[in-house]
Amino acid sequence: MEEKELANKQEKAEKFNSEKATDIIIVKENEIGKEIVSEHDFFKEGEILGYISIPKINIELPIYEGTTIDNLEKGATHMENTSLPNGKVGTHCVLAGHTGILRAEIFDNIDKLEIGDEFFVNFLGNENRYSIINKEIVWPDDTGDLKIEEDKCLVTLVTCTPRSINTHRLLVTAKLDNIEKNVVENNTDKSIIQEETIGDNTNFDVLLKYLRNNIIKIVIIILVIIIIIVIEIFGNRKKGGKNEK
């Protein structure tokens, strides 16, 4: 897209999330696979709005607008009236995908994901990292854990389960992880810098630091060397005594 068009879509996506996205996501009559027309006017049904990457299960899929039968057989789909995945707080995007179709492996292996695993969603050129916080199996009309939370940015992956029976839904919910990870990384970097700048950074300072951190190992090594030397000395004396006799 041209930069102007991209910026326009990003602005409209934010407006849609704040004004139109509902806080209840899946309803019984809107089951996966039913033809539904999207309500917003800037992503047409079937248009690709981004992609999802799940490293642990080696999946990278396009995200299509609308949970139609055709879209569900090609990749992940954005469920209508749920937030668009723009990485903003106060949103809850639901991405649906099939399990067990012959022509493609879509959300077949999301049951292998565990709490703490990560996936990435690229939407309108912006990629965000999400960390899994919840995993559960529910009835199709159970929407209790699919509400928007004002202080969180959430994405839920949903697929039918058990495979080929499809009586329930598997929900894998993750929260935006960018800020928390960056804070941890920045704090770690600072501590490393502080450690490296202690003293004058001379060879003597480095040696003292090494000795201080490895004193137990050094003592053990010295003791082993002393024992070996003592054994060698006594061994040589015994050999000398035998030779004299």
C-alpha positions as CSV (number, residue, x, y, z in Angstrom):
1,M,0.0,0.0,0.0
2,E,0.9,3.6,-0.4
3,E,1.9,5.3,2.9
4,K,-1.2,7.5,2.7
5,E,-3.6,4.6,2.2
6,L,-1.8,2.6,5.0
7,A,-2.1,5.5,7.4
8,N,-5.8,5.9,6.5
9,K,-6.5,2.2,7.1
10,Q,-4.7,2.3,10.5
11,E,-6.8,5.3,11.6
12,K,-10.0,3.6,10.5
13,A,-9.0,0.4,12.3
14,E,-8.5,2.3,15.5
15,K,-11.9,4.0,15.1
16,F,-13.6,0.7,14.4
17,N,-12.1,-0.8,17.5
18,S,-13.2,2.0,19.7
19,E,-16.8,2.4,18.2
20,K,-17.9,-0.8,16.6
21,A,-16.2,-3.9,18.0
22,T,-18.4,-5.7,20.4
23,D,-17.4,-7.1,23.8
24,I,-19.0,-10.5,23.1
25,I,-17.3,-12.4,20.4
26,I,-18.8,-15.8,19.4
27,V,-22.5,-16.4,19.5
28,K,-24.2,-19.7,18.8
29,E,-25.7,-18.7,15.4
30,N,-22.3,-17.3,14.2
31,E,-20.5,-20.6,14.2
32,I,-17.3,-21.1,12.3
33,G,-18.0,-21.6,8.6
34,K,-21.2,-19.6,8.3
35,E,-21.3,-16.9,5.6
36,I,-21.2,-13.5,7.4
37,V,-20.6,-10.1,5.8
38,S,-18.2,-7.8,7.6
39,E,-19.6,-4.5,8.9
40,H,-16.6,-2.2,8.3
41,D,-16.0,-0.6,5.0
42,F,-12.2,-0.6,4.6
43,F,-11.5,-4.4,4.5
44,K,-13.7,-6.3,2.1
45,E,-14.7,-9.8,2.8
46,G,-11.9,-12.1,1.7
47,E,-9.2,-9.4,1.7
48,I,-5.9,-10.2,3.4
49,L,-5.4,-7.8,6.4
50,G,-2.1,-9.3,7.7
51,Y,-0.6,-12.6,8.8
52,I,0.0,-14.7,11.9
53,S,3.3,-16.5,12.7
54,I,3.4,-19.2,15.3
55,P,7.1,-20.4,15.6
56,K,6.5,-23.3,18.0
57,I,4.3,-25.2,15.5
58,N,6.0,-23.8,12.4
59,I,2.9,-22.0,11.1
60,E,2.7,-18.7,9.1
61,L,-0.7,-17.9,7.7
62,P,-2.5,-15.1,6.0
63,I,-5.4,-13.5,7.9
64,Y,-8.5,-13.1,5.8
65,E,-11.4,-10.8,6.6
66,G,-14.5,-12.8,7.4
67,T,-15.1,-16.3,8.7
68,T,-16.5,-17.6,5.5
69,I,-16.2,-21.2,4.3
70,D,-13.8,-20.2,1.5
71,N,-11.6,-18.1,3.8
72,L,-11.4,-20.8,6.5
73,E,-10.0,-23.2,4.0
74,K,-7.2,-20.9,3.0
75,G,-5.8,-19.5,6.3
76,A,-6.7,-17.8,9.5
77,T,-9.7,-15.5,9.5
78,H,-10.7,-12.4,11.4
79,M,-14.0,-13.0,13.1
80,E,-16.5,-10.2,12.4
81,N,-17.3,-7.6,15.0
82,T,-14.3,-8.4,17.0
83,S,-11.4,-6.0,17.4
84,L,-8.9,-5.6,14.6
85,P,-5.4,-6.7,15.8
86,N,-3.7,-3.3,15.8
87,G,-1.9,-3.8,19.1
88,K,-3.8,-1.3,21.1
89,V,-5.0,-1.6,24.7
90,G,-8.7,-2.2,25.1
91,T,-9.1,-4.6,22.2
92,H,-9.8,-8.3,21.9
93,C,-9.3,-9.8,18.4
94,V,-10.5,-13.3,17.6
95,L,-8.8,-15.3,14.8
96,A,-10.5,-18.4,13.7
97,G,-9.1,-21.3,11.7
98,H,-10.0,-24.9,10.7
99,T,-8.6,-28.1,12.1
100,G,-8.5,-31.4,10.2
101,I,-9.1,-30.3,6.6
102,L,-7.2,-32.3,3.9
103,R,-5.9,-29.6,1.7
104,A,-4.0,-27.5,4.4
105,E,-2.8,-27.5,7.9
106,I,-4.2,-24.3,9.5
107,F,-4.9,-24.4,13.2
108,D,-4.5,-28.2,13.6
109,N,-1.6,-27.9,16.1
110,I,-2.6,-25.0,18.3
111,D,-3.6,-27.6,20.9
112,K,0.2,-28.1,21.4
113,L,0.7,-24.5,22.4
114,E,1.3,-23.8,26.1
115,I,1.1,-20.9,28.6
116,G,4.0,-18.6,27.8
117,D,4.4,-19.6,24.2
118,E,4.5,-16.7,21.7
119,F,3.0,-15.9,18.4
120,F,3.3,-12.8,16.1
121,V,0.5,-10.9,14.3
122,N,1.4,-8.5,11.5
123,F,-1.5,-6.1,10.8
124,L,-1.1,-3.2,8.3
125,G,2.7,-3.5,8.4
126,N,3.0,-3.5,12.2
127,E,4.1,-6.7,13.9
128,N,3.2,-7.4,17.5
129,R,4.3,-10.2,19.8
130,Y,1.7,-12.0,22.0
131,S,2.3,-14.3,24.9
132,I,-0.3,-17.1,25.7
133,I,-2.0,-16.6,29.0
134,N,-5.0,-19.1,28.8
135,K,-6.0,-22.2,27.0
136,E,-9.4,-23.9,27.3
137,I,-12.1,-25.9,25.6
138,V,-15.7,-24.5,25.7
139,W,-19.1,-24.9,24.2
140,P,-19.7,-22.8,21.0
141,D,-21.9,-20.4,22.8
142,D,-19.7,-20.0,25.9
143,T,-18.3,-16.4,25.5
144,G,-17.3,-15.7,29.0
145,D,-13.6,-15.3,28.4
146,L,-13.9,-13.5,25.1
147,K,-14.8,-10.0,26.3
148,I,-12.8,-6.8,25.8
149,E,-10.8,-5.8,28.8
150,E,-10.0,-2.1,29.0
151,D,-6.5,-2.5,30.3
152,K,-5.4,-5.4,28.0
153,C,-4.7,-6.1,24.3
154,L,-5.8,-9.6,23.6
155,V,-5.9,-12.0,20.7
156,T,-7.7,-15.3,20.9
157,L,-7.1,-18.2,18.4
158,V,-10.2,-20.4,18.0
159,T,-10.8,-23.7,16.3
160,C,-13.2,-26.6,16.4
161,T,-12.5,-29.6,18.7
162,P,-12.3,-32.6,18.9
163,R,-11.0,-33.1,15.4
164,S,-13.8,-34.1,12.9
165,I,-16.4,-34.1,15.7
166,N,-16.4,-30.3,16.3
167,T,-18.8,-30.2,19.2
168,H,-16.6,-27.7,21.2
169,R,-14.2,-24.8,20.6
170,L,-10.6,-24.6,21.6
171,L,-9.6,-21.1,22.7
172,V,-6.0,-20.0,23.0
173,T,-5.8,-16.5,24.4
174,A,-2.7,-14.3,24.4
175,K,-1.9,-10.8,25.5
176,L,0.4,-8.2,23.9
177,D,3.9,-8.8,25.1
178,N,5.9,-6.1,23.4
179,I,6.1,-3.6,26.3
180,E,6.9,-6.1,29.1
181,K,9.5,-7.9,27.1
182,N,11.3,-4.6,26.1
183,V,11.3,-3.5,29.7
184,V,12.9,-6.7,30.8
185,E,15.4,-6.6,28.0
186,N,16.3,-2.9,28.7
187,N,16.8,-3.6,32.4
188,T,19.0,-6.6,31.6
189,D,21.1,-4.5,29.3
190,K,21.5,-1.8,31.9
191,S,22.6,-4.3,34.6
192,I,25.2,-5.7,32.2
193,I,26.5,-2.2,31.4
194,Q,26.7,-1.5,35.2
195,E,28.6,-4.7,35.8
196,E,31.1,-4.0,33.0
197,T,31.8,-0.5,34.1
198,I,32.7,-1.4,37.8
199,G,36.3,-0.4,38.5
200,D,38.7,0.9,35.9
201,N,38.2,-1.9,33.4
202,T,41.8,-2.8,33.8
203,N,43.1,-6.4,33.5
204,F,43.8,-6.4,37.2
205,D,40.1,-5.5,38.0
206,V,38.9,-8.2,35.6
207,L,41.2,-10.8,37.4
208,L,40.0,-9.8,40.8
209,K,36.4,-10.1,39.7
210,Y,37.1,-13.6,38.2
211,L,38.8,-14.7,41.4
212,R,36.0,-13.4,43.6
213,N,33.3,-15.1,41.5
214,N,35.2,-18.5,41.3
215,I,36.9,-18.7,44.6
216,I,35.4,-22.2,45.5
217,K,36.4,-23.7,42.2
218,I,39.9,-22.2,42.5
219,V,40.3,-23.6,46.1
220,I,39.2,-27.1,44.9
221,I,41.6,-27.1,42.0
222,I,44.5,-26.1,44.3
223,L,43.6,-28.9,46.7
224,V,43.5,-31.4,43.9
225,I,46.9,-30.2,42.7
226,I,48.4,-30.5,46.2
227,I,47.0,-34.0,46.6
228,I,48.4,-35.1,43.3
229,I,51.9,-33.7,44.2
230,V,51.8,-35.4,47.6
231,I,50.9,-38.7,46.0
232,E,53.7,-38.3,43.5
233,I,56.2,-37.5,46.2
234,F,55.3,-40.5,48.3
235,G,55.2,-42.7,45.3
236,N,58.7,-41.7,44.3
237,R,60.0,-42.2,47.8
238,K,58.6,-45.8,47.9
239,K,60.1,-46.6,44.5
240,G,63.5,-45.2,45.7
241,G,63.3,-47.3,48.9
242,K,62.7,-50.5,46.9
243,N,65.6,-49.7,44.5
244,E,68.0,-49.3,47.4
245,K,67.0,-52.7,48.8
